[in-house]
Amino acid sequence: MRNLFKNIICLLLINIFANASPLEGCLILILMYHKFTDEISVLQLNGLTVLVIIIYLLLILRLLVLHFAYKKLENSQNYKLVSQFIHKLKQSNYLKLTVLVIAYFCYYPTGVPYFSGDFYGQLIQGGIFGLFGSYIVLYIYWYIEDKIKNRIKM
């Protein structure tokens, strides 16, 4: 039972880091501060602008969290259930689609006003900020990696 909880906690933590909701919240607070104070020009390179740039970079880099974590845990002896899940996820298109649907519905917008609330707006917003984008990047990476390995074998 302890092993099961350890594996579930591991997957949950990985997915929390792959989701950008905390970063999105920080970005919204920074942009609201900037809008209401009008002290700092966006074009100037000062502390606030650099902070916004860093948050945008973190939003992009968090898309790679799943790849690095799953690569490390793929052959792990301590997390056998996670390792089995990763192997099945790599092989099954049905499981990939199921995970994408779950990732799409797990995203809760925190109030970014420039995306609409319809299906496509939420899809774009989830792709940028949510787990949906992280899994898409992971699947694309696995696809490219598989094609490169097949090319090398030929």
PyMOL commands that set and color helices and strands:
alter all, ss='L'
color gray80, all
select helices_A, chain A and resi 2-18+21-37+47-73+80-91+93-106+119-129+131-153
alter helices_A, ss='H'
color red, helices_A
deselect
rebuild
show_as cartoon
